[in-house]
Amino acid sequence: MDLSYEATALAWILAGVIVLWVTEALPLPVSALLAAAACVVAGVAPAADVFRPFSQPLVFLFIGSFILAEAIRIHRLDRRLAFAVLALPAVGESPLRIMLAVAAVSGVVSGFISNTATTAMMVAIVLGMLDAVEEAGRSSGSCPNPAFATGLLLCVAFSASIGGLATPIGTPPNVIGLAFIGQQLGVQISFFEWCLVGGPAALCLISLATLLLALAFPAGVPRIVGMNQLVATEREHLGHWTTAQRSTAIAFGITVGLWVMPGLLTLTLGSEHPLCLWFRSHIPEGVAAIIGAILLFILPGNQKSAASQTPRVLTWQQAAGIDWGIILLYGGGMALG
């Protein structure tokens, strides 16, 4: 069967973009924009149709989530979570439990912020842990097997990747998949419904990966001397909670609450209850993310913004530092789709 002119032109454009993405001759977001522009120039579709995906509600889910993640990173809430988990009595100085704790923190954090950012943060923490372990091992004569360091770093990489499956915003492919499901099948999957499947799946996969890494890269010692002291020192350096940290936690908590509220209401009241219908139609996930992001410019923080003498959690200059390239890449990919 002969293809129409539009289909043939789109096939050539798609092939060219794939080559650009694979070779990275141009930055990935630029290649995505080039593909969208080429579709209009070649007459594949009108500009209004080609650029419509850039204004989808899921784009604003990305923007709001990225701004929240930027606040969490700037105010070091991610490090607070990491060292709070490592300080739990159940973790202690056992190599296996330390590896499981590192995996748990990496998985949970990557469920809400970029997998890459999670890995960068956790690698810095793990490297500090390993330096302290090596120093303590030299003084006590019970240094763990060097292979354990390899296992711990691989644990961060695998757990951060797997943890992105737990929530719809954990990694961009989740959001892209949700958009295609909604467009092609007419099925809308809520944040809560995704987590009911993605959460347990991520938990099982992270646990299995960690146990395999523990077997493949054993520490060779029953306990890692000095770990408790390192964690206590790092938590002391973090100091007391700042105003900005509390405000960030509040904004993030409200956002997550709005994300899961429709699912909780459906479980308790039924899917056709007026309150459930109102929540689904008036506060979708993208709007909830934007509300949480806006709160960061309203709630008190540690520093003054250019537009206000009252300290706020984030300034616009900080918020503008999010990864806009991912958003453009998403829009361009959806335009091709």
DABELQUI-V555708 format. One record per backbone hydrogen bond with DSSP energy under -1.0 kcal/mol. CO is the residue of the C=O (numbers start at 1). NH is the residue of the N-H. Records with the same first field share a line. If there is no record, write none. Layout:
CO = NH + NH
This chain:
4 = 8
5 = 9
6 = 10
7 = 11
8 = 12
9 = 13
10 = 14
11 = 15
12 = 16
13 = 17
14 = 18
15 = 19
16 = 20
17 = 21
18 = 22
19 = 23
20 = 24
27 = 31
28 = 32
29 = 33
30 = 34
31 = 35
32 = 36
33 = 37
34 = 38
35 = 39
36 = 40
37 = 41
38 = 42
39 = 44
46 = 50
47 = 51
51 = 54
52 = 55
53 = 56
56 = 59
57 = 61
58 = 62
59 = 63
60 = 64
61 = 65
62 = 66
63 = 67
64 = 68
65 = 69
66 = 70
67 = 71
68 = 72
69 = 73
70 = 74
71 = 75
72 = 77
73 = 76
76 = 80
77 = 81
78 = 82
79 = 83
80 = 84
81 = 85
82 = 86
83 = 87
85 = 88
88 = 91 + 92
91 = 94
93 = 224
94 = 98
95 = 99
96 = 100
97 = 101
98 = 102
99 = 103
100 = 104
101 = 105
102 = 106
103 = 107
104 = 108
105 = 109
106 = 110
109 = 112 + 113
114 = 118
115 = 119
116 = 120
117 = 121
118 = 122
119 = 123
120 = 124
121 = 125
122 = 126
123 = 127
124 = 128
125 = 129
126 = 130
127 = 131
128 = 132
129 = 133
130 = 134
131 = 135
132 = 136
133 = 137
134 = 138
135 = 139
136 = 140
137 = 141
145 = 148
147 = 151
148 = 152
149 = 153
150 = 154
151 = 155
152 = 156
153 = 157
154 = 158
155 = 159
156 = 160
157 = 161
158 = 162
159 = 163
162 = 165
163 = 166
167 = 170
171 = 174
172 = 176
173 = 177
174 = 178
175 = 179
176 = 180
177 = 181
178 = 182
179 = 183
180 = 184
181 = 185 + 187
190 = 194
191 = 195
192 = 196
194 = 197 + 198
195 = 199
197 = 201
198 = 202
199 = 203
200 = 204
201 = 205
202 = 206
203 = 207
204 = 208
205 = 209
206 = 210
207 = 211
208 = 212
209 = 213
210 = 214
211 = 215
212 = 216
213 = 217
219 = 145
224 = 227
226 = 230
227 = 231
228 = 232
229 = 233
230 = 234
231 = 235
232 = 236
233 = 237
234 = 238
242 = 246
243 = 247
244 = 248
245 = 249
246 = 250
247 = 251
248 = 252
249 = 253
250 = 254
251 = 255
252 = 256
253 = 257
254 = 258
255 = 259
256 = 260
257 = 261
260 = 264
261 = 265
262 = 266
263 = 267
264 = 268
265 = 269
266 = 270
270 = 273
273 = 277
274 = 278
275 = 279
276 = 280
277 = 281
278 = 282
279 = 283
284 = 288
285 = 289
286 = 290
287 = 291
288 = 292
289 = 293
290 = 294
291 = 295
294 = 297
295 = 298 + 299
296 = 314
299 = 313
303 = 312
315 = 319
316 = 320
318 = 321
319 = 322
322 = 324
324 = 328
325 = 329
326 = 330
327 = 331
328 = 332
329 = 333
330 = 334
331 = 335
332 = 336
333 = 337
